[in-house]
Structures are given as structure tokens and as C-alpha cells.
Amino acid sequence: MHKVHIDKKGKVDTGSIATQISTAGAPKDHAIKEVPGILEEGKIFFFYRPRKGLQEAHGLGDIQRFFTVTLPLSRPAPARLIVVGKKHLPERGQRFWAAVVAVAPTMDEVLEGLGPKADRSGTSQARLTPAARLVGEGVYVLFDRGREVDLLYELELPTYPHEAQEELGIHKTGELTIQVKNPYRPSPPGLGLGKKPEYPKELQQVFCEGPPGGYAWVPPKNPALLDFEDAKFVLIGRSPDIERKSKSLKELLDKAVKQDLGSELQVHEDASEEDSAMLDKLKSDISADSYGIDIHPAIDGVLD
């Protein structure tokens, strides 16, 4: 996959991402300008991939991987493909491992990794890893709560969670605390974490502050910590009732959803017209036809 160019100060090459931001429908009024503490805002997508050899998934046991894709729109940054370890989002109090498995200047380049894959030994149907399925699309912000940084999201498609979203822990609104692992400290015994992210010196310093050896975990107050392949972090589930905790943040997410959907919010004469409009939007947002990605779970709310 194409590598994003990042300079010695940990900044992304803005030239490689300018087109992505200009064509992704970035909001005219960014939430960063409206509410202190917002570090980043953008689009978020949820995908799952059925197990190798299966053409359908009917539950978590049939799912091989669960992914999110974040597409920052408020700053020059790459699209990120993130795998969540437990194959669904954590509920309140749960802690799940997650890792950035790919970054790229454009959404399309990230989605290449979600298409169907043939086993090296052949291309028989039984050995084919099917393409990922889109199960939700929404908006998100990274918010600095002082000692924590939380990812807050709101679904826009489907409008409300159904069976598929509930199976994967995706709520209408959700809040997840992010703690990034210090890659320069030893990992717990038996925990294989693979490669280390190639952080520049300026970002490495974030982990060196505090006690000798640095902190084991840090909140991503600089969201660039998430812009590197092999970055590892923990997602901690919080209450999905964002409005109860912060009415202003809920209002900003509502505004972002309305702005992103735009004309799709218009009243249609029947449900089939509305479904057709939403299908067209999703196909456009993720170039679904180009990568064989099924988008129906995000419309009808059923695992397939």
C-alpha cells in the first residue's frame, strides 16, 4: 500500500492529501473552531470481513475481522484502516486492543485492502477471502477531556442501529477512550504486538515524558500518533449516551451528520426511493463497486 510521506517533525505531506480533503465533502464550519478541546473531526466507516471460504456471516463466529476507517477532514492527515481485536466495538467498561494496519493519502487506497483476496495456493471458491462489508457510516471527533482523549461518533447510515450494528457494538452515538501504547517499552509476556510504528523523533518524545522509561500509555493529544502503520492502542468503552455527558458535542455531531447527508435528508415519497438515494451515497463515498464491497448491511441492518 502507498506510504504517506511524513516529514521529520511528524507532519504529513499536505500536497499528497489536499485532493482527499477537498473532494471528501469537508464541513464548511469545522467543530474545532466551535468547541475548545476538539483535536480532530472527520468521517468514520465500519466494516467486517466474513471468514475465509464463507460468502455470508450470520454472527461474530462467522466474522474474520472487524475494521474501522477514519478519514480526518479538519487537518492534513491520512485515512487510517484500523482493526479492532475482538471483532466488535467495546461496550461500557470493556477494553479492546486495536491497531492501525494501513494509512494512505486517499480513502480509495485504504479500501484496496478490503477487497476480496485469493489464497496463494489457488483461486477456488473455498479458499477465497471475501471482500469486507460496510456496516455503518458516520462522523466523529477526537476530544481532549484533560487526562483522556475520547473518540465520539454518530451514525448517519443507517439512521438507527439494527441487528447487524447491535451485533458489532455500534450504537447511534458512541464514545471510546483511546490510550496509545508506548512502543519503546516491553510488552506483557505472551502478547505479540508485531512491528513498531516508525514515529519521528518529535513524536517519540511524547512517550519519554513522565517517569523513567516513559509512560506505558498516552492519550493521543497529538492525533498524529494515530497516523502511522503499526500504531497500537486500547479502546475503552464509555456510555453511548453522548448528549447526557455533553450536549454541545452531541449538537455538533448532529450538525455534521445533517451537513454530510445534505440533500439526502429530503423527504422521499416512499421508502424505496430513500433506500436508493442512500445506496447511491454509500457507493460514492467508498467506491464500493470498484472493490466489490457490499454496502447493504449499512442500509438494511442485516449481516450477510
Number of C-alpha atoms within 10 A of each C-alpha: 10 11 13 22 17 18 10 12 11 18 16 20 16 17 11 16 20 15 12 22 21 10 8 17 15 19 16 8 12 17 22 17 10 12 13 10 17 21 21 22 27 25 24 22 22 25 27 25 26 25 21 20 15 18 16 15 19 13 13 18 10 17 20 17 18 22 27 23 22 22 24 25 21 19 16 19 29 32 28 27 25 24 22 20 18 15 22 24 28 22 21 14 12 13 19 18 18 23 24 22 17 25 26 24 27 22 21 17 16 21 22 14 16 22 18 16 14 16 14 8 7 10 12 10 14 13 17 19 22 23 23 27 27 25 29 29 25 24 24 27 26 25 24 20 13 9 8 14 23 25 21 22 29 28 25 23 24 20 14 16 23 20 12 21 23 15 17 22 15 24 20 20 23 23 26 25 22 23 20 21 21 23 20 15 13 8 13 8 6 6 7 8 14 8 11 14 18 13 20 14 11 12 17 16 11 18 21 15 12 10 9 7 12 16 16 18 16 20 21 22 22 14 15 17 22 21 25 24 23 21 24 25 24 20 25 21 21 20 14 20 15 21 12 9 11 10 11 13 20 19 13 18 24 18 15 26 21 14 17 19 16 10 10 15 14 9 10 12 8 8 10 10 12 16 15 11 15 20 18 13 15 19 15 11 15 19 15 20 11 12 17 16 22 18 22 19 22 28 22 16 20 17 25 16
